[in-house]
């Protein structure tokens, strides 16, 4: 099984950059501060939670892992970071999932490009770090997270799901078209259709026919960054694909966010 999972990993460019981030940042990223007093904080009581190192080609990347302290193997959920990296919000999501009985792991997917937690200015973060992250690297690191989870004996890749937030919403769709072992995927917003680049050659709208599992997409009705027209086109494309027919949940908020622990005004289409 480990060999099968390793075979999923795409070969990456041997000339890629050295690892810039070797350990996860503490607390919240500078760009999201000050932190709201209403922000949910999930404790680690009854959990085994903390930073781990995931072996990847030519090194290792840091990740946050949380799971129940006893029992296992547990259903496995890969958590894809938002644009701010694996900061406290993403760690808290992992602990919430672990409280529900899952092995949750969030790899730091910008480890070779820069430390997103140190940026206060989002446009600068996008220009200097995010735009330089190739999709092939992201997919390879997600595969490596699954391999690592299985190697611990505590994560069960036969019960595999993925969820991602903000920037991480798009990789959820990409991974759902990549890994045939996925059982479910949940994308919390993220772009559906934007200009392609050499590093990001495809967007979710290109992959509807290739999805390997049901995907739940959640988008904010007032989100100016993700036009509802593109959401409607994605829904139509998915309906034409017999392998996946995901529902969409729309709210009247800018975005549907797990940070507050709930979503308001969410009619089902």
Phi, psi and omega in degrees: 000319180299320179296322178298317180293319178299328181293342179288336188287126178287151176286132182259161180297124183292347181265009184298167185292158174291165180286126181268319181257119180248350177212151182285147177287152176270146176075199181269151176299149182300327185292342181255004180269151002288150183277136180297143177294342181272359182297132181287138174236122182256125181283173182254017179297128181081008183240160164251110188220142178158185182282142175227168177245129181257121176294131174225174179303127177066027176155213179208156177237149177283155178208159173255132181232135176222140180202163175301145183291337182231150176095201181104170002290153186251154171306143189253128175237121173271127182253121181264127185300158168277184186300337183274006179084193180272076177261194191299325179299315181292322176299319180294321176302317179298319180292323177299315179295320179296323177298333180271002174102015182254157166268111183247134181221134181235101178283145176281104190275355176257014191304332182269344186257329181161173182258103184293338183293342185268355183267132173265335185256116185293316177302323178291320177300316180296315184293319188267338184234296191300316183293346183262004182268113181283146178301323181298324177293316181300311181298317179298320180288326175294318175301317181297325177296321178294316178299316179299314183301317179295323183296337179283344184079002183250339178256130184258103183288352174280350174235071191250133175223167178218144174217150181207155189235142174057238176308325183288350178294319180295313177301333176300313179297317180298318182288329178292338176269353185257316190255110182288351179273352179295138176261331182199155179215142178229120179253118176267093182056211190096148185294144180256325184208108178221168179305136181280155175227173177297326181276332178235078188281344181224153176237166184310322182299336180279348194244006185304322182283350184255001184296135184262353183205166174298140179235128174260119178254131181241123186223147179274130182296336181254012181284110182287343182278342180230092184302138178297336176301321179287327176294317179297320179294323179293319179298317180295320179295321180291324179294332178282350180258113185295340183282341183207133178221072188286141171283160176238140177246124180244142174239172177265009178275171172299316178210151171274119190233138176278352186295324180273353175086000179203166178234130180264152174049069184239085176285147176269132176285000000 
